Structures are given as structure tokens and as C-alpha cells.
């Protein structure tokens, strides 16, 4: 555990993070400017400020055993439990108009990542060095899928430990910055794009519903907890068994996403109150952990040039997503969630949709992120070998 920070005691760090979350929700509700940003951005930014100011320890450590227990809790429990709780509380009737636009947005986002990684590495290869093609492949995989794809392609390419760590540090900062961007861009572009605010009456009253007090019984709470823990536990047990049998590395998130959707569709669990509230609370602990990983001092040696590569990659990605998205007349919120699903993964896509109260986009966001996991490795290996040929 890091001892350089002012506060390292688990209850102390938890108190600081809980206070940050409470202040963020108060600002979101009290001031119009902060409501445009959303609570996710406020908590991520606050976490970054706190860790760089030395108030709380960082969430990135060289030895996994040194990770602070609060961050361990956020990564291992808050993320899967929040996904399950939010999905089983989803109104699937609101999804019937989103199928084709969401799929097309995902295709645009994936194409943007693929093209952006090739252009980015072509412009920065001299600075990155001999492993530039490996980094291109890893981030093509990661920014279509997620961290599991970054690690898998890195292992396949035998990327050096130093380059692997440099890429991870740059990625953490870029992911957080893009989370902020995808939260702000729809508010700036809504005048020029179609919007779910115009086509879905449910969205217009979502903010009121989000803040409204709801009757939540102890029965609802314990039942939701039992269901959520059971879904995650079964998924964690099944994932390694199925991976061994099939020979494919399928993340547990695929299984608990699937089980949660099936439960919401075919059981009365979606009628229980409190799932969305508990899911949002747990999710914001994860946001604070994301922010605590934004350590500016980690961008040393080749860090700046790798970060520049990511700026180019994400810039091209954004131009393709929002440029062609405008041409195809896709709702700007769907484009933002699709972009976040590829660059950040299902967790951050869900986080964006939930924090901005785009509740009809929660499930499509998670499903796009899961689809990215499925194809990320293939695209990453293809891009890696292609850029190796181009740079040789």
C-alpha cells in the first residue's frame, strides 16, 4: 500500500471518496453547468486532483499486491455488481428503436480506431521505436475492446515490460480525458445532430426520475444484493471452465452481462426498486478509482510520444464517428456511447449513459462494449502485422 499520500487508511480513503461523490451529486443537482458535465466527470476529475495533490494514494501500482484495498474493492466488486444492478433495472421497451443506429455507430467507432491507430503509428513510429507496430496493434485491440484485449495482444506480440507499462500509463490518462469529452460533446453538438432528447419522451423526464425519492424496502435491497452477487459469482465460476473447454479467453463480463439481461427480460426482478440507485453508487467508486489512476508523472521516457500517438488515434476516431454519424443522421448520444464503448469498454459506456441519464442507452452501451471484447484481439493482431509491414 502506498504510504506517500496524506490519507492511506482504508476507511479514510473511503470517506474522502464518498465525500467527493456526495459533493459531485450536489453540484450536478444545484448548478446547470455541472449538470452538463455529469457526476462521472466530476468524480473522475476530483479523484485525479486528489491523487496528484498527494491526498489519496494512486490506483496504479507496479505490484498488484500493493493496490489499495478501496481500489481493489472498486475494481473487483463495484464494476461487476453495478453492471448487473443497472442492467436488471433496465426498461427494455425503450431499446426497440436503437438496434440499427447502435450497431452502425459501433462499426464507425471500430473503423475509426483501426484507421486512427495506423495513421497514429505512421506519424509517431520514429519516436516510439522498434515496438511501434506492437503498440499500434495493442491499442487497436484495446480501443475496440478493452484492457483485456490490450493485455492479450501484448502477450501475443511479446511487448517489452517497459513499453507495456508506458502504454498503460498513457492509456489511463487518455481514457479519462475521452470520458470527459464524450460527456461534454453531445451538449455542444446537440443543435447540429439528431438527439434522443427529441425522439424519446422518456429521456426528457429521466432527470426528474433520477432525483425523485423512491420507496425502497429492505426486501428489495436484500433481494437485489442476492441476485447481483449470485450472477457475478456464477459468471466468475463459469468463465475459466468455459475458457478451458473452448480454448477462447471470454471475459466474465460477457457472462454476467448475458445473465443480467436474461433476468431482466424473463423474471420479475426488474420490478424491484433500488437497483439503479445502488448501481450508480457503486459505479461512482469506480469513477474515483479511474481518476486516481491519472498520474501525470508517469508519462516519462517514451510516455509523451505514446500519448501523442493516442491523441492522433482518438482524434481520427472522433472525426470518423461524429463525421459519418452526422451523415447517417444518428443521435449524437448514441455516437458518444458507441465511442466510449470502444475506447473505454462496457463499464465506461454504461457509466457515461448512466451518469448522463441516457437510460435507454445503458444496455446498448454494454452490449457494444462486449462486442468489442469479442473482435478486439482479431483486429489488434491484424493491425499490428499490417503496420509492421508498412513500417519495414
C-alpha positions as CSV (number, residue, x, y, z in Angstrom):
1,X,0.0,0.0,0.0
2,X,1.3,3.5,-0.9
3,X,2.3,5.5,2.2
4,X,3.4,8.8,0.5
5,X,-0.2,10.1,0.4
6,X,-1.6,12.1,3.2
7,X,-4.5,9.7,3.7
8,X,-3.9,5.9,3.3
9,X,-6.1,4.3,5.9
10,X,-8.9,2.3,4.0
11,X,-11.7,4.0,6.0
12,X,-10.1,7.4,5.5
13,X,-9.7,6.9,1.7
14,X,-13.3,5.6,1.5
15,X,-14.5,8.7,3.5
16,X,-12.7,11.0,1.1
17,X,-14.1,9.2,-2.0
18,X,-17.6,9.1,-0.6
19,X,-17.4,12.8,0.2
20,X,-16.2,13.5,-3.3
21,X,-19.2,11.6,-4.7
22,X,-21.6,13.4,-2.5
23,X,-20.2,16.8,-3.5
24,X,-20.3,15.8,-7.1
25,X,-24.0,14.9,-6.9
26,X,-24.8,18.1,-5.1
27,X,-23.0,20.2,-7.7
28,X,-24.8,18.3,-10.5
29,X,-28.2,18.9,-9.0
30,X,-27.5,22.5,-7.9
31,X,-25.7,24.1,-10.8
32,X,-26.6,23.8,-14.5
33,X,-23.0,24.0,-15.7
34,X,-22.0,20.9,-13.6
35,X,-25.2,19.0,-14.8
36,X,-23.8,19.3,-18.4
37,X,-20.6,17.6,-17.2
38,X,-22.3,14.9,-15.2
39,X,-21.3,13.3,-11.9
40,X,-19.0,10.8,-13.6
41,X,-16.7,13.6,-14.9
42,X,-16.8,15.4,-11.6
43,X,-15.8,12.3,-9.6
44,X,-13.0,11.3,-12.1
45,X,-11.6,14.9,-12.2
46,X,-11.8,15.1,-8.4
47,X,-10.0,11.8,-8.0
48,X,-7.3,13.0,-10.3
49,X,-6.8,16.2,-8.4
50,X,-6.7,14.4,-5.1
51,X,-4.1,11.8,-6.2
52,X,-1.8,14.4,-7.9
53,X,-2.1,16.6,-4.8
54,X,-0.9,13.7,-2.7
55,X,-4.2,13.5,-0.6
56,X,-5.0,9.9,-1.5
57,X,-2.8,7.1,-2.9
58,X,-2.8,6.3,-6.7
59,X,-4.7,3.4,-8.1
60,X,-1.8,2.3,-10.4
61,X,0.9,0.3,-8.8
62,X,3.8,-1.9,-10.1
63,X,2.9,-4.8,-7.8
64,X,-0.8,-5.7,-7.8
65,X,-0.5,-6.8,-4.2
66,X,0.2,-3.2,-3.3
67,X,-3.1,-1.9,-4.7
68,X,-5.1,0.0,-2.0
69,X,-8.0,-2.2,-0.7
70,X,-10.5,0.5,-1.6
71,X,-9.4,0.5,-5.2
72,X,-9.3,-3.3,-5.2
73,X,-12.9,-3.3,-4.0
74,X,-13.9,-0.9,-6.7
75,X,-12.3,-2.9,-9.5
76,X,-13.2,-6.4,-8.3
77,X,-16.7,-5.8,-6.9
78,X,-18.1,-2.3,-7.8
79,X,-17.8,-2.7,-11.5
80,X,-19.5,-6.1,-12.0
81,X,-22.1,-5.5,-9.3
82,X,-23.0,-2.1,-10.8
83,X,-23.3,-3.5,-14.3
84,X,-25.6,-6.3,-13.1
85,X,-27.7,-4.0,-10.9
86,X,-28.2,-1.4,-13.6
87,X,-29.0,-4.0,-16.3
88,X,-31.6,-5.8,-14.3
89,X,-33.3,-2.4,-13.6
90,X,-33.4,-1.5,-17.4
91,X,-36.6,-0.9,-19.2
92,X,-36.0,-3.0,-22.4
93,X,-39.1,-1.5,-24.1
94,X,-37.0,1.6,-24.7
95,X,-34.5,-0.3,-26.8
96,X,-36.7,-1.2,-29.7
97,X,-35.6,1.8,-31.9
98,X,-31.9,1.6,-31.1
99,X,-30.7,-1.6,-32.8
100,X,-29.5,-0.4,-36.2
101,X,-28.2,3.0,-35.2
102,X,-26.3,1.5,-32.3
103,X,-24.7,-1.2,-34.5
104,X,-23.8,1.3,-37.2
105,X,-22.3,3.6,-34.5
106,X,-20.2,0.7,-33.2
107,X,-18.9,-0.1,-36.7
108,X,-18.0,3.6,-37.2
109,X,-16.2,3.6,-33.9
110,X,-14.3,0.4,-34.7
111,X,-13.3,1.7,-38.1
112,X,-12.2,5.0,-36.6
113,X,-9.9,3.1,-34.1
114,X,-8.5,0.9,-36.8
115,X,-7.7,3.8,-39.2
116,X,-6.6,6.1,-36.3
117,X,-4.1,3.5,-35.0
118,X,-2.5,3.1,-38.4
119,X,-2.2,6.9,-39.0
120,X,-1.0,7.5,-35.5
121,X,1.8,5.0,-35.6
122,X,2.9,6.1,-39.0
123,X,3.3,9.7,-37.6
124,X,5.0,8.7,-34.3
125,X,6.9,5.5,-35.1
126,X,10.3,7.1,-35.1
127,X,9.7,8.4,-31.6
128,X,8.3,5.2,-30.2
129,X,11.0,3.0,-31.6
130,X,11.1,-0.7,-32.8
131,X,8.0,-1.7,-30.8
132,X,5.8,0.9,-32.5
133,X,3.9,-1.7,-34.5
134,X,3.2,-3.7,-31.3
135,X,1.7,-0.6,-29.6
136,X,-0.4,0.1,-32.7
137,X,-1.8,-3.5,-32.5
138,X,-2.4,-3.3,-28.8
139,X,-4.3,-0.1,-28.9
140,X,-6.3,-1.1,-32.0
141,X,-7.4,-4.1,-29.9
142,X,-7.9,-2.0,-26.7
143,X,-9.8,0.9,-28.3
144,X,-12.3,-1.5,-29.9
145,X,-12.4,-3.9,-26.9
146,X,-10.8,-3.1,-23.6
147,X,-7.9,-3.7,-21.3
148,X,-8.2,-7.5,-21.6
149,X,-7.5,-7.1,-25.3
150,X,-4.6,-4.8,-24.7
151,X,-3.0,-7.4,-22.5
152,X,-3.8,-10.4,-24.8
153,X,-2.3,-8.7,-27.9
154,X,0.7,-7.5,-25.9
155,X,1.3,-11.1,-24.8
156,X,0.9,-12.3,-28.4
157,X,3.4,-9.7,-29.7
158,X,5.8,-10.2,-26.7
159,X,5.8,-6.5,-25.9
160,X,8.6,-5.5,-23.5
161,X,7.5,-4.8,-19.9
162,X,8.7,-1.2,-20.1
163,X,6.7,-0.4,-23.3
164,X,3.7,-2.3,-21.9
165,X,3.7,-0.1,-18.7
166,X,4.3,3.1,-20.7
167,X,1.3,2.3,-22.9
168,X,-0.8,1.5,-19.9
169,X,0.0,4.8,-18.2
170,X,-0.7,6.8,-21.4
171,X,-3.9,4.9,-21.9
172,X,-5.2,5.6,-18.5
173,X,-4.9,9.3,-18.9
174,X,-6.4,9.3,-22.4
175,X,-9.3,7.1,-21.4
176,X,-10.2,9.5,-18.6
177,X,-9.9,12.5,-20.9
178,X,-12.1,10.9,-23.5
179,X,-14.6,10.0,-20.9
180,X,-14.8,13.8,-20.2
181,X,-15.0,14.6,-23.9
182,X,-17.8,12.1,-24.7
183,X,-19.8,13.6,-21.8
184,X,-19.4,17.2,-23.0
185,X,-19.6,16.8,-26.8
186,X,-23.3,15.8,-27.0
187,X,-24.2,19.0,-25.2
188,X,-22.1,21.1,-27.6
189,X,-23.3,19.2,-30.8
190,X,-27.0,18.6,-29.9
191,X,-28.0,21.6,-32.1
192,X,-26.5,20.1,-35.2
193,X,-27.3,16.4,-34.7
194,X,-30.4,14.3,-34.1
195,X,-30.9,13.6,-30.4
196,X,-32.7,11.1,-28.3
197,X,-33.9,14.1,-26.4
198,X,-36.1,14.8,-29.4
199,X,-37.2,11.3,-30.1
200,X,-37.7,9.7,-26.7
201,X,-40.1,11.3,-24.2
202,X,-38.8,9.0,-21.5
203,X,-35.4,10.7,-21.7
204,X,-36.9,14.2,-21.2
205,X,-38.2,13.2,-17.8
206,X,-35.2,11.0,-16.9
207,X,-33.6,13.7,-14.8
208,X,-36.7,14.1,-12.7
209,X,-37.0,10.4,-12.3
210,X,-33.3,10.1,-11.3
211,X,-33.6,12.6,-8.5
212,X,-37.1,11.5,-7.3
213,X,-37.3,9.8,-3.9
214,X,-38.4,6.2,-4.3
215,X,-39.9,3.7,-1.9
216,X,-37.2,1.0,-1.3
217,X,-37.9,-1.8,1.1
218,X,-35.4,-4.0,2.9
219,X,-36.8,-6.9,0.9
220,X,-35.9,-5.0,-2.4
221,X,-32.4,-4.3,-1.1
222,X,-31.5,-7.8,0.1
223,X,-33.1,-9.5,-3.0
224,X,-31.2,-7.2,-5.3
225,X,-28.0,-7.9,-3.4
226,X,-28.6,-11.7,-3.5
227,X,-29.3,-11.6,-7.3
228,X,-26.3,-9.4,-8.1
229,X,-23.8,-11.4,-6.1
230,X,-25.2,-14.7,-7.4
231,X,-24.9,-13.5,-11.0
232,X,-21.3,-12.3,-10.6
233,X,-20.3,-15.4,-8.6
234,X,-21.8,-17.9,-11.2
235,X,-20.1,-15.9,-14.0
236,X,-16.7,-16.0,-12.3
237,X,-17.1,-19.7,-11.8
238,X,-18.2,-20.4,-15.4
239,X,-15.7,-18.2,-17.2
240,X,-12.5,-20.2,-16.6
241,X,-14.3,-23.5,-17.1
242,X,-15.7,-22.4,-20.5
243,X,-12.4,-20.9,-21.5
244,X,-10.6,-24.1,-20.8
245,X,-13.1,-26.1,-22.8
246,X,-13.4,-23.8,-25.8
247,X,-9.8,-22.5,-25.9
248,X,-11.0,-18.9,-26.1
249,X,-10.5,-16.3,-23.5
250,X,-14.0,-15.0,-22.9
251,X,-14.1,-12.4,-20.1
252,X,-16.5,-12.9,-17.2
253,X,-18.2,-9.6,-18.1
254,X,-19.7,-11.4,-21.1
255,X,-21.4,-13.9,-18.9
256,X,-22.8,-11.6,-16.1
257,X,-24.0,-9.2,-18.8
258,X,-25.9,-12.0,-20.5
259,X,-27.3,-13.4,-17.3
260,X,-28.4,-9.9,-16.1
261,X,-30.2,-9.2,-19.4
262,X,-32.0,-12.6,-19.3
263,X,-33.1,-12.0,-15.8
264,X,-34.4,-8.5,-16.6
265,X,-36.3,-9.9,-19.6
266,X,-37.8,-13.1,-18.2
267,X,-38.2,-12.6,-14.4
268,X,-39.9,-10.0,-12.2
269,X,-36.5,-8.8,-10.8
270,X,-36.8,-5.6,-12.8
271,X,-39.8,-4.6,-10.6
272,X,-37.6,-4.3,-7.5
273,X,-36.8,-0.7,-6.5
274,X,-33.2,0.4,-5.8
275,X,-31.2,-1.4,-8.4
276,X,-30.3,1.8,-10.4
277,X,-29.5,3.7,-7.2
278,X,-27.2,1.0,-5.8
279,X,-25.6,0.5,-9.2
280,X,-24.9,4.2,-9.6
281,X,-23.4,4.5,-6.1
282,X,-21.0,1.5,-6.7
283,X,-20.2,2.9,-10.2
284,X,-19.0,6.2,-8.8
285,X,-16.5,4.4,-6.5
286,X,-15.1,3.0,-9.8
287,X,-15.0,6.5,-11.3
288,X,-12.9,7.7,-8.3
289,X,-10.5,4.8,-8.9
290,X,-10.2,5.8,-12.6
291,X,-9.4,9.4,-11.5
292,X,-6.8,8.2,-9.0
293,X,-5.0,6.4,-11.9
294,X,-4.5,9.7,-13.7
295,X,-0.9,10.3,-12.6
296,X,0.8,12.9,-14.8
297,X,4.3,12.0,-13.5
298,X,4.0,8.5,-15.1
299,X,4.5,10.0,-18.6
300,X,8.3,9.7,-18.6
301,X,10.8,8.5,-21.2
302,X,8.6,7.4,-24.2
303,X,5.4,8.3,-22.4
304,X,4.8,11.6,-24.2
305,X,5.3,10.2,-27.7
306,X,3.0,7.3,-26.9
307,X,0.4,9.7,-25.5
308,X,0.8,11.7,-28.8
309,X,0.1,8.5,-30.7
310,X,-3.1,8.1,-28.7
311,X,-4.1,11.7,-29.3
312,X,-3.9,11.1,-33.0
313,X,-5.7,7.8,-32.8
314,X,-8.6,9.2,-30.8
315,X,-8.7,12.3,-32.9
316,X,-9.2,10.3,-36.1
317,X,-11.6,8.0,-34.3
318,X,-13.7,11.0,-33.3
319,X,-13.7,12.5,-36.8
320,X,-15.0,9.3,-38.3
321,X,-17.6,8.6,-35.5
322,X,-19.1,12.1,-35.4
323,X,-18.4,13.0,-39.0
324,X,-20.0,9.9,-40.6
325,X,-22.5,9.8,-37.7
326,X,-23.8,13.2,-38.8
327,X,-24.1,12.0,-42.4
328,X,-26.0,8.9,-41.3
329,X,-28.3,11.0,-39.1
330,X,-27.5,9.0,-35.9
331,X,-28.4,10.5,-32.5
332,X,-25.4,12.3,-31.0
333,X,-25.8,10.5,-27.7
334,X,-25.7,7.1,-29.4
335,X,-22.5,8.1,-31.1
336,X,-20.9,9.2,-27.8
337,X,-21.8,6.0,-26.1
338,X,-20.6,3.9,-29.0
339,X,-17.3,5.8,-29.0
340,X,-17.0,5.3,-25.2
341,X,-17.9,1.6,-25.6
342,X,-14.9,1.1,-27.9
343,X,-12.3,3.4,-26.3
344,X,-13.2,2.7,-22.7
345,X,-15.2,-0.6,-22.8
346,X,-18.6,-1.7,-21.5
347,X,-18.0,-0.3,-18.0
348,X,-17.3,3.2,-19.1
349,X,-20.0,3.1,-21.7
350,X,-22.5,2.2,-19.0
351,X,-21.0,4.8,-16.8
352,X,-21.5,7.5,-19.4
353,X,-25.1,6.6,-20.2
354,X,-26.0,6.2,-16.6
355,X,-24.3,9.5,-15.3
356,X,-25.9,11.5,-18.2
357,X,-29.3,9.9,-17.6
358,X,-29.5,8.3,-21.0
359,X,-31.1,5.3,-19.5
360,X,-32.2,3.8,-22.9
361,X,-28.6,3.6,-23.9
362,X,-27.3,1.7,-20.9
363,X,-27.9,-1.8,-22.4
364,X,-26.8,-0.9,-25.9
365,X,-23.6,0.6,-24.5
366,X,-22.8,-2.5,-22.5
367,X,-23.6,-4.8,-25.5
368,X,-21.4,-2.7,-27.8
369,X,-18.5,-2.9,-25.3
370,X,-18.9,-6.7,-25.1
371,X,-19.0,-7.0,-28.9
372,X,-15.7,-5.0,-28.8
373,X,-14.2,-7.6,-26.5
374,X,-15.2,-10.3,-28.9
375,X,-13.5,-8.8,-32.0
376,X,-10.7,-6.7,-30.4
377,X,-8.0,-9.3,-30.5
378,X,-8.5,-10.2,-34.1
379,X,-8.4,-6.5,-35.2
380,X,-5.4,-5.8,-33.0
381,X,-3.3,-8.6,-34.4
382,X,-4.2,-7.7,-37.9
383,X,-3.3,-4.0,-37.4
384,X,-0.1,-5.0,-35.7
385,X,1.2,-7.1,-38.5
386,X,-0.1,-4.6,-41.1
387,X,1.7,-1.7,-39.5
388,X,4.9,-3.8,-39.2
389,X,4.8,-4.3,-42.9
390,X,4.2,-0.6,-43.6
391,X,7.0,0.5,-41.3
392,X,9.6,-2.0,-42.5
